[in-house]
Amino acid sequence: MMDLSLLSKHYAVRKLNNSDADAVLRLCMENTQFYEYCEARPTKEQVLNDMSITPPGISVQDKYYIGFFQDDDLIAVMDLIDGYPKPDVAFIGFFMMKKALQGRRIGSSVIKECAAYLKTVGISAIRLGSDKANPQSTNFWKKNGFSVIKEIDRDGWTVLLAEKTL
């Protein structure tokens, strides 16, 4: 079990719940560029589903749909899976920063702090998938030390599977 408070030295971190869905939805709706590259559109139902869905074979105890808060303001959302696809790997299923804070290195700081903590609890790598067509996302993850290990075609949508060794 992770101690979520140790994922950041600068922001309060906690697991999000159904009562946070509206705040998550507002953050997502601000990020119109992200949704230009995928068919999904942010809805409250989608947020609620994302909070609970897990990859095959992963229990809800290993899923952390978390928020990073500055005071009471939700500034980032991360879907973090512990032990996927292997016990010593963590998977970021989703990460989004508040639009007004993008481009200030805050997202990179959050990723760096999370990686540092994950290493202390025995995680050796972090994986994620990003949309190949989204240059903002691809550049962000590359800048943060993630390297593409595989391209996956999902019915004409190319997902870049990327990994960062800790």
Short mmCIF file of the C-alpha atoms (twelve columns), coordinates in Angstrom:
data_MODEL
# 
_entry.id   MODEL 
# 
loop_
_atom_site.group_PDB 
_atom_site.id 
_atom_site.type_symbol 
_atom_site.label_atom_id 
_atom_site.label_alt_id 
_atom_site.label_comp_id 
_atom_site.label_asym_id 
_atom_site.label_seq_id 
_atom_site.Cartn_x 
_atom_site.Cartn_y 
_atom_site.Cartn_z 
_atom_site.pdbx_PDB_model_num 
ATOM 1   C CA . MET A 1   0.000   0.000  0.000   1 
ATOM 2   C CA . MET A 2   1.430   3.357  -1.027  1 
ATOM 3   C CA . ASP A 3   1.620   6.372  1.230   1 
ATOM 4   C CA . LEU A 4   0.140   8.903  -1.195  1 
ATOM 5   C CA . SER A 5   1.279   11.858 0.902   1 
ATOM 6   C CA . LEU A 6   4.870   10.988 -0.056  1 
ATOM 7   C CA . LEU A 7   4.240   11.354 -3.804  1 
ATOM 8   C CA . SER A 8   4.862   15.112 -3.592  1 
ATOM 9   C CA . LYS A 9   6.740   17.484 -1.329  1 
ATOM 10  C CA . HIS A 10  4.967   20.515 -2.807  1 
ATOM 11  C CA . TYR A 11  1.338   19.444 -3.126  1 
ATOM 12  C CA . ALA A 12  -1.203  17.610 -1.029  1 
ATOM 13  C CA . VAL A 13  -1.986  14.265 -2.639  1 
ATOM 14  C CA . ARG A 14  -4.989  12.088 -1.958  1 
ATOM 15  C CA . LYS A 15  -7.084  9.413  -3.565  1 
ATOM 16  C CA . LEU A 16  -10.024 10.929 -5.392  1 
ATOM 17  C CA . ASN A 17  -13.580 9.706  -4.878  1 
ATOM 18  C CA . ASN A 18  -16.989 10.183 -6.456  1 
ATOM 19  C CA . SER A 19  -17.478 13.553 -4.743  1 
ATOM 20  C CA . ASP A 20  -14.402 14.830 -6.648  1 
ATOM 21  C CA . ALA A 21  -15.818 13.942 -10.078 1 
ATOM 22  C CA . ASP A 22  -17.041 17.450 -10.868 1 
ATOM 23  C CA . ALA A 23  -13.625 18.985 -10.070 1 
ATOM 24  C CA . VAL A 24  -11.893 16.363 -12.230 1 
ATOM 25  C CA . LEU A 25  -14.361 17.009 -15.038 1 
ATOM 26  C CA . ARG A 26  -13.695 20.775 -14.894 1 
ATOM 27  C CA . LEU A 27  -9.935  20.170 -15.087 1 
ATOM 28  C CA . CYS A 28  -10.399 17.820 -18.051 1 
ATOM 29  C CA . MET A 29  -12.758 20.158 -19.887 1 
ATOM 30  C CA . GLU A 30  -10.133 22.940 -19.721 1 
ATOM 31  C CA . ASN A 31  -7.700  20.738 -21.655 1 
ATOM 32  C CA . THR A 32  -9.341  20.833 -25.046 1 
ATOM 33  C CA . GLN A 33  -6.076  20.089 -26.883 1 
ATOM 34  C CA . PHE A 34  -5.825  16.636 -25.259 1 
ATOM 35  C CA . TYR A 35  -9.263  15.699 -26.547 1 
ATOM 36  C CA . GLU A 36  -8.476  16.821 -30.098 1 
ATOM 37  C CA . TYR A 37  -6.434  13.634 -30.486 1 
ATOM 38  C CA . CYS A 38  -8.861  11.052 -29.167 1 
ATOM 39  C CA . GLU A 39  -12.481 10.165 -29.673 1 
ATOM 40  C CA . ALA A 40  -13.293 10.404 -25.974 1 
ATOM 41  C CA . ARG A 41  -14.889 13.512 -24.531 1 
ATOM 42  C CA . PRO A 42  -14.873 14.258 -20.836 1 
ATOM 43  C CA . THR A 43  -18.121 13.460 -19.064 1 
ATOM 44  C CA . LYS A 44  -18.919 12.901 -15.419 1 
ATOM 45  C CA . GLU A 45  -19.800 9.286  -16.215 1 
ATOM 46  C CA . GLN A 46  -16.407 8.780  -17.873 1 
ATOM 47  C CA . VAL A 47  -14.600 10.310 -14.887 1 
ATOM 48  C CA . LEU A 48  -16.494 8.041  -12.481 1 
ATOM 49  C CA . ASN A 49  -15.679 5.025  -14.650 1 
ATOM 50  C CA . ASP A 50  -11.989 5.998  -14.837 1 
ATOM 51  C CA . MET A 51  -11.854 6.209  -11.049 1 
ATOM 52  C CA . SER A 52  -12.681 2.525  -10.688 1 
ATOM 53  C CA . ILE A 53  -11.636 0.659  -13.843 1 
ATOM 54  C CA . THR A 54  -8.533  -1.524 -13.580 1 
ATOM 55  C CA . PRO A 55  -6.472  -3.537 -16.043 1 
ATOM 56  C CA . PRO A 56  -7.148  -7.288 -16.162 1 
ATOM 57  C CA . GLY A 57  -5.848  -9.063 -13.075 1 
ATOM 58  C CA . ILE A 58  -5.355  -5.864 -11.056 1 
ATOM 59  C CA . SER A 59  -7.394  -5.283 -7.893  1 
ATOM 60  C CA . VAL A 60  -8.858  -1.941 -6.906  1 
ATOM 61  C CA . GLN A 61  -6.427  -1.891 -3.968  1 
ATOM 62  C CA . ASP A 62  -3.588  -1.417 -6.474  1 
ATOM 63  C CA . LYS A 63  -5.274  1.476  -8.289  1 
ATOM 64  C CA . TYR A 64  -4.702  5.044  -7.180  1 
ATOM 65  C CA . TYR A 65  -6.811  7.645  -8.960  1 
ATOM 66  C CA . ILE A 66  -5.234  10.610 -7.238  1 
ATOM 67  C CA . GLY A 67  -5.404  14.363 -7.127  1 
ATOM 68  C CA . PHE A 68  -2.641  16.855 -6.476  1 
ATOM 69  C CA . PHE A 69  -3.886  19.910 -4.607  1 
ATOM 70  C CA . GLN A 70  -2.508  23.382 -4.045  1 
ATOM 71  C CA . ASP A 71  -4.480  24.545 -1.047  1 
ATOM 72  C CA . ASP A 72  -7.961  23.269 -1.997  1 
ATOM 73  C CA . ASP A 73  -7.408  23.663 -5.745  1 
ATOM 74  C CA . LEU A 74  -7.103  20.484 -7.821  1 
ATOM 75  C CA . ILE A 75  -4.082  21.103 -10.054 1 
ATOM 76  C CA . ALA A 76  -3.407  17.620 -11.443 1 
ATOM 77  C CA . VAL A 77  -4.989  14.193 -11.770 1 
ATOM 78  C CA . MET A 78  -3.127  10.911 -12.114 1 
ATOM 79  C CA . ASP A 79  -4.336  7.349  -12.558 1 
ATOM 80  C CA . LEU A 80  -1.538  5.240  -11.078 1 
ATOM 81  C CA . ILE A 81  -1.568  1.448  -11.088 1 
ATOM 82  C CA . ASP A 82  0.840   -0.297 -8.728  1 
ATOM 83  C CA . GLY A 83  2.332   -3.536 -10.028 1 
ATOM 84  C CA . TYR A 84  1.221   -3.375 -13.644 1 
ATOM 85  C CA . PRO A 85  2.131   -5.012 -15.932 1 
ATOM 86  C CA . LYS A 86  4.732   -6.569 -13.587 1 
ATOM 87  C CA . PRO A 87  5.087   -6.383 -9.794  1 
ATOM 88  C CA . ASP A 88  8.001   -3.924 -9.954  1 
ATOM 89  C CA . VAL A 89  6.413   -1.604 -12.542 1 
ATOM 90  C CA . ALA A 90  3.904   1.203  -12.020 1 
ATOM 91  C CA . PHE A 91  1.609   2.297  -14.841 1 
ATOM 92  C CA . ILE A 92  0.306   5.815  -15.363 1 
ATOM 93  C CA . GLY A 93  -3.035  5.381  -17.075 1 
ATOM 94  C CA . PHE A 94  -3.824  9.096  -17.151 1 
ATOM 95  C CA . PHE A 95  -2.137  12.339 -16.161 1 
ATOM 96  C CA . MET A 96  -3.482  15.818 -16.664 1 
ATOM 97  C CA . MET A 97  -2.461  19.212 -15.331 1 
ATOM 98  C CA . LYS A 98  -4.670  22.215 -14.814 1 
ATOM 99  C CA . LYS A 99  -4.462  24.193 -18.073 1 
ATOM 100 C CA . ALA A 100 -3.460  27.469 -16.408 1 
ATOM 101 C CA . LEU A 101 -0.398  25.792 -14.866 1 
ATOM 102 C CA . GLN A 102 0.900   24.056 -17.973 1 
ATOM 103 C CA . GLY A 103 4.265   25.143 -19.352 1 
ATOM 104 C CA . ARG A 104 5.612   26.078 -15.914 1 
ATOM 105 C CA . ARG A 105 7.444   22.797 -15.219 1 
ATOM 106 C CA . ILE A 106 4.935   21.923 -12.486 1 
ATOM 107 C CA . GLY A 107 3.830   18.738 -14.272 1 
ATOM 108 C CA . SER A 108 7.464   17.697 -14.692 1 
ATOM 109 C CA . SER A 109 8.053   18.365 -11.003 1 
ATOM 110 C CA . VAL A 110 5.062   16.188 -10.077 1 
ATOM 111 C CA . ILE A 111 6.331   13.334 -12.280 1 
ATOM 112 C CA . LYS A 112 9.864   13.640 -10.863 1 
ATOM 113 C CA . GLU A 113 8.632   13.543 -7.268  1 
ATOM 114 C CA . CYS A 114 6.342   10.590 -7.969  1 
ATOM 115 C CA . ALA A 115 9.178   8.682  -9.632  1 
ATOM 116 C CA . ALA A 116 11.484  9.346  -6.685  1 
ATOM 117 C CA . TYR A 117 8.908   7.999  -4.220  1 
ATOM 118 C CA . LEU A 118 8.035   4.981  -6.370  1 
ATOM 119 C CA . LYS A 119 11.702  4.023  -6.493  1 
ATOM 120 C CA . THR A 120 11.841  3.972  -2.672  1 
ATOM 121 C CA . VAL A 121 9.001   1.416  -2.547  1 
ATOM 122 C CA . GLY A 122 10.648  -0.983 -4.994  1 
ATOM 123 C CA . ILE A 123 9.279   0.168  -8.341  1 
ATOM 124 C CA . SER A 124 11.987  -0.157 -11.003 1 
ATOM 125 C CA . ALA A 125 10.130  1.440  -13.936 1 
ATOM 126 C CA . ILE A 126 7.094   3.496  -14.842 1 
ATOM 127 C CA . ARG A 127 5.128   2.778  -18.027 1 
ATOM 128 C CA . LEU A 128 2.400   4.636  -19.824 1 
ATOM 129 C CA . GLY A 129 0.675   4.895  -23.152 1 
ATOM 130 C CA . SER A 130 0.291   8.121  -25.080 1 
ATOM 131 C CA . ASP A 131 -1.335  9.071  -28.346 1 
ATOM 132 C CA . LYS A 132 1.304   9.232  -31.081 1 
ATOM 133 C CA . ALA A 133 -0.631  12.011 -32.836 1 
ATOM 134 C CA . ASN A 134 -0.551  14.306 -29.762 1 
ATOM 135 C CA . PRO A 135 2.718   16.261 -29.920 1 
ATOM 136 C CA . GLN A 136 2.167   18.003 -26.568 1 
ATOM 137 C CA . SER A 137 1.816   14.685 -24.747 1 
ATOM 138 C CA . THR A 138 4.652   12.977 -26.624 1 
ATOM 139 C CA . ASN A 139 7.024   15.866 -25.920 1 
ATOM 140 C CA . PHE A 140 6.052   16.061 -22.245 1 
ATOM 141 C CA . TRP A 141 6.788   12.395 -21.594 1 
ATOM 142 C CA . LYS A 142 10.013  12.452 -23.620 1 
ATOM 143 C CA . LYS A 143 11.184  15.533 -21.683 1 
ATOM 144 C CA . ASN A 144 10.510  13.607 -18.469 1 
ATOM 145 C CA . GLY A 145 12.745  10.677 -19.408 1 
ATOM 146 C CA . PHE A 146 10.230  8.270  -20.944 1 
ATOM 147 C CA . SER A 147 11.349  6.314  -24.007 1 
ATOM 148 C CA . VAL A 148 9.048   4.629  -26.481 1 
ATOM 149 C CA . ILE A 149 9.420   0.851  -26.236 1 
ATOM 150 C CA . LYS A 150 6.614   -0.132 -28.580 1 
ATOM 151 C CA . GLU A 151 3.973   1.253  -30.933 1 
ATOM 152 C CA . ILE A 152 0.552   -0.340 -30.670 1 
ATOM 153 C CA . ASP A 153 -2.135  0.009  -33.329 1 
ATOM 154 C CA . ARG A 154 -5.647  0.184  -31.880 1 
ATOM 155 C CA . ASP A 155 -7.973  0.287  -34.878 1 
ATOM 156 C CA . GLY A 156 -6.085  3.113  -36.599 1 
ATOM 157 C CA . TRP A 157 -5.130  4.884  -33.362 1 
ATOM 158 C CA . THR A 158 -1.411  4.551  -32.589 1 
ATOM 159 C CA . VAL A 159 -0.491  4.327  -28.916 1 
ATOM 160 C CA . LEU A 160 3.118   4.829  -27.898 1 
ATOM 161 C CA . LEU A 161 4.006   2.538  -25.006 1 
ATOM 162 C CA . ALA A 162 6.726   4.382  -23.125 1 
ATOM 163 C CA . GLU A 163 8.834   3.541  -20.099 1 
ATOM 164 C CA . LYS A 164 11.121  5.303  -17.669 1 
ATOM 165 C CA . THR A 165 13.624  3.231  -15.720 1 
ATOM 166 C CA . LEU A 166 14.010  4.356  -12.117 1 
# 
